[in-house]
Amino acid sequence: MHPSTLRRAATRALVITILGTAALAVGSIAPALAVEEAATSGTVISHAPHRISSQIKGRAELIVHTMQSVSGGQTKASTLLFVPEGPAPQDGWPVIAWAHGTTTPGNKLCAPSLTDDLDGGLTKDGFNSDYLFEISTLVNAGYAVVAPDLEGLGEVAEVPYPYFNASSLARSLVSGVVAAHKVNANLSNEYVAVGHSDGGHAVLGVEAFAGEAPQFEFKGTVAIAPYTSIEAFVKELGQRAAAKPEKAGDFRLLQNFNVALMTTGLKVIDPSFKPSSVMGPDLEAQLKEFVTRCSVPAIGGLSKAIAAKGAAFDGFKENWASEPKMAAFLAKNDPAANPNFRLKKPTFISLGTDDAFVFQNTTAALVARLKADGTPVKYNEYPGTDHFTVIRAAQPDTMSFLKELFAD
């Protein structure tokens, strides 16, 4: 990437990679399909027609349902269901469980279901996520798409957003698939998980939780620019800052943003965690406003705070990832840090060579480990593409991979 564009690309990829439409639901809300004896994950509370882009040749519904929260109890979740137009195939529409990237560190209204571009405001704020393109391409090709807002996001959310929590992300997708089948009887029992950025991280975790819905067959995974290897990413940013001191400020912003994201995620599941153990007072002071913003404003606010103090800004600590609670959080939720992470189902991982947030070396290292463990993984890099443009570049290969999975 040319140095003159690094700042813009780094911030953009950061917002996007870390990130992650349809306006509010229209029409009257239908009651739950049936009263169940117990509130299990995927129990439908309500569903209603949802506004849909003309790019999508089908129809949409917003489903409110239950899911298991990271707190251990049941909580409300919202999921969009897109179904192609026309009659369903004999075995039903094959299902794609779609996971969006980071739309916010913690504001529940920065949710895909509340924005026309299905990306929680990324495109509106100036970063073309191409999520509408992805969903429309899938639906127009004959796939039903189940697109959760994720636990803690959406109008009905009643718990904090547990950012980067692998179990929460996976259960958001699996419970969304369960609920979608209760709303629409014309769905196939087979599904594949597809996600981008933190959504790419999310879908890598679905296989471990697919057994919670044994009535459906999980076929495999497509992870586009998956947001993993966080500790290694922050370290490499430091190395790049040393090599290019004129761009050190850009790299420093990305480092602090990543540590702030991991801190907010950990703080949700462990309120006793002290941010001061992994960061200085200047970065900690930003967290209160940080979690209230969508991703682009969150990055902007952090950038402004760092610029105001310059080199004196007291941000993340160099040993942040070795703090015991943070180390345990990363080991549990980051596939690259979890020594027990394994995949058995076919997996396709794609990455742009100019991605400023998900690096080639760390992604390739994860892929190499998966292959060594016997995972049937396919990995493609796309020259000249960044964190978002890789979505379109990889789309032909994504569609071919999906066709193979559902044909098996």
N, C-alpha and C positions, 0 to 999 in steps of 0.2 A: 504494500500500500504506500502510495506516495506520502512523504512526510507532511506536505501541506494539507492533506486531507485526514491525517491521523486523528486529530482532535475531534473532528466532526464524526468520523467513523467510529472512534472508540466510544464516544458518548452515545452515539446512535446504537451501536451494537450492544453496548452495556444496557441501555434502556430496553433494547429489544431482546437481547439474549436473556437478560435477567427477567425480562417480561414475557411477557408473553406474548347481533350487535345491534342490528335489531334493537329497536326502541322498546319501551315498556310493552308488556303484553297487552293485546287488544282483545275486546270481547269479554264476555262473562266468564268467570272462573268456574270450571266444572268441579263437582265434589269428588272426593277420592272414589276410585272405582269400587272398592269394597271395604268393609270394616274388618280388620284383621284382629286376631286375639291378642297379638303382641306387636309392639312397634319395632319391627325388624328393619334392617337396612334395605332400602329400595321400596318401602311402603309408600304408596302414592297418597299425598295429602290433597293435591289439586293439580289440574292441568288446564291450559287455555291456549287458544290460537295465538301465535306470535307474529309480529310483523316480519316480513322476509324480503331480502333484496331481490330485485328483478334478475340478478345474475344467477340466482339459485332456482332451478326449474323443479320446484317441489313445494312443500308446505312445511310449516314449522309450528311447534308447540313448546310452551314453557312448562316444565313439570316441576312441581314442588314435592319433595319426597324426603324420607329419612335416610340418614347414613350414620355409621358409627363414628363418633368424634374422637379426637386424640385424647379427650378427657375420659373416654371409656363409655360414656352414655350415648344416647341417640340425639341427633341434632337435625335441624332442617337444612336442606340443600336445594339448590335450583339447577336444573339441567335443560338445555335446549335439545329438542329432537327434530332433526330434519329428515324428511322422507321424500324420495323422488316422486314425480308425478307419474300417473298411469298405474296400471295393474301391477301388483307385486309378482315376482317369480314364484314358481310352485313351492319352493322351500323358504320363501320369504326374502325380504331385502337383506343382503349381507350387511353386517353392522361394523362401523368404524367408531371406536371410542376415541374422541379427539381431545387432546390436552393442550391448552394454550400456554404461552410463556408468561413471564412475570408482568403483571399489569399494575401492581402496587405492592409496597411492603406491608400494607395493612388496612387500607380504606375499602370497605366492603362494596362501595358504590362504583369502584373501578373494575366492574365486572363485564365480561363479554356480552351477557344477555341485556345489558343496559346501553349498549353502543351499536350503532348501525354497522360498523366494520367488524363486529364480533371480536374485538381485541381490547376492550376496556379503556379505549381512548388513545391508544398508541398512534394510530393513523391521524386522528383528529389533532393530536399534539405535534404532529410533524414527522412521525416515523411510520412509513408504510410497512405495516406488518405482513401484508399479503395473506392474512388469515381468512378473509372473505374469499380470496381466490382459491385457497386450499379447500375450504369447505364446499364452495360451489363446484369445484372440479370433481370432488368426490361424489357429491349428490347427483350431479349431472351425468356421472358415469354409472349410476345405478346403485350407489351405496347409501344406506341410512346412516346418518351421523349423529352420535350421541355426544353432546358437547357440554360438560359440566362447568359451572362457574368456579367450582372447587369449594371445599369447606371454608367457611368464613367469608365468602364473597357472594354478592348478590343481595337483592333487597330483603330477602327473608332470612339472611344469615343472622344467627343469634350467638355465635361464638367468635373469638378472634381468629384471624387467618393464620394458621400455623405454617408459615412459609418454609419451604424446602423439606417438609416432613414427608418422608417416603410413604408411610402407611396412610396418611391422610390423603395424599395425592392419588394413590392407587385405589383407595376405597371410594373416593369421589367418582372415579371412573367406573368401577365395578357396580356400585350402587346405582349410578346413572343408567347403566345397561339394564339392570334388573327392573328399575322403574319404567324405562322406556318400553320394555316388553309387556308390562301391565297396561300401558296406555295404548299400544298398537300391537295387534295380534299378527300383523303381517311382517314381522321381523324374523330373520333367521336366528337360529340358536348359536351361530358361529360369529365371533367377533375378533377384530384385530385392533390393537392400540397404536395410535399415531399421534406424535406430539412434537412440538418445536421448543427449543431453548429449555426453560425449566419444565415445559411440557414434555420435552425430549427426555429429561431426567425423570419425569413422572411415569412415562410409559415403560421405562426400563424396570420399574418396580411393580408393574401390574401382575406379572407372572407369579410372584410370590403370594398374591392375594386372590388370584382367580379362583382358587378352591373354595372361597367363601360363597361363590355362586356356581355350584357344580352342575346346575341344570344347563349351563351355557358352555360352549367349547371355545377356549381362548386359543387362537391360532398362531399368534406371534406379534412382533413389535417393529414399528418404524420410528426411529429416533432421529429427528432432524436437528443438527447442531445441539446435541444434548449438553445441558449445563451441569457439568460434573467436574471433579478434580479441583475443587475450590482452593484448597491450601496450595497446591502446585501452581495454580493460576496466579494467586497473589504473589507467590515467590518470583515467578517469572516476570511479572510486571515490575518488580523491584529491580531485576536484572536488566530489563529494558530501559528503565529509568536511568540506571548507571551508565548504560551504553549510549543513551541519547539524552543528555542533561537538558537540552533545549525543550524536550517534550516530557520532562519529569513530572510536571504538574498534571498532565493528562493521565499518566500512569498512576500517579498518587491518588487522583480522584477515583479511579476504578478500584484501586486497592481498598480505600476507605468505604466505598459503596458496597463492595462484596462483604467486608467484615460487618458492616451495619446490617446487611440483609441476613447474614447468618445469626447475628445477635438477636434480631427481632424474631426470627423463627424459634430459636432456643428459648427466648424469654416467654413465649406463649405456652410452651409445654413445661417450663420450669420458672414460674414467677419469682422464685428466690434467687435466680441467677443475677449476678451483679455485672452489668456491662463494664464497670470500671476495671474488671479483671482482664479485659481484652482490649481496652481502649482508654485514651486519655480524656480529660474533661471536655475538650472542645468537640470531639466527635460525639461523646455521650450527650452533650447538650442539644445536639441536633436530632436525637432519636424521637423526642416527643412529637415534633412536627413531621419528621421523616415518615412515621407510620400512618399519618393522616392523609398523605398525598398519593396520587397516582404516580407511576414510575418516572415519567419525564419530569414533572415538577419536583419529585423527590431528588432526582439527580441534580436538577437545577439549583435547588436550595442548598444541597451539600456543596456544589461547586462554588456557589456564592460565598458560603461560610469559609471555605478553604482559601479562596482568593482574598478575602478580607484580612486574613492573618498571615498568609503566605507560608514561609518556611516555619513560622512559629506555631502553626496549627498543630495542636496535640491530638493526633488521630489514633489509628490502630497501633497496637503494640506488636513488635516484631515476632514475639513468641505467642501470638494470639491463638493459634491453632493447637498449641500444646497445653493450654489451660484445660484441666481435667474435664470439666463439664462440656466445654466446646469440643474437645477431642472426641468425647463419647458421642456427641451430637453428630459430628461429621462421620465418624465410623459407622453409625447406624443409618445415616441417610444419604451419604455420598457413595455411589457404587465404587468409585476409585479408591475410597478410604476404607471400605468395608471388606475385610479379608475373606468373608464368607459369602460375598455376592456371587451368585451363579445364575446363568440362564440356560435353559434347555430348548426353548422354542426358537424357531427361525427369527433372526433379527437383522434389520437393515439400518445401518447408521450412515448418515450423510453429513458432510461438512464443507463449507466454502474455504478456499485457501486464504482469502483475505478477511476471514472472520476475526474481528478485533477483541472478541470476548471469549470465545471457545477456541483454544489453540490446537494446532495440528498435533504437536508432540504429545500433549496430555491425552488427547482423544485417541491417537494411534496406540498409545501405551495401554489404555483401557481395552481397546479392541484386541490387541495382542494377548492380553491376559485372558480375555474371554475365549479366544481361539485356542489358547493353550489348555483351557479347561474343557474344551470340547463343544463350546457353543457354536451352532451353525450360523455364524455371523458374516454378513456381507458389509464391506466398508468402502464407500466411494468419496473421493474428494473432487470438488468442482472448481477448477482454476478461475480466478478473477471474480469469484462471488463472495459476498460478505454474509453476515449473520442472517439477513432477510432475503437477499436475492438468491440464496441457495435453495429456497423453497421452490421457486419456479424452475431453477436449473435442474434440480433433482426430481421434479415431478414425473417425467416419463419413467424414470427408474422406480420411483415410488409406486406408480400405477402398475407397472409390470410385476413388481414384488407382491403387491396385494393380489393381483390376478392369480399368481402362482400359489399363494397361501390358501385362497378360497377354493382353488381347483383341487387341492390335495385332500 
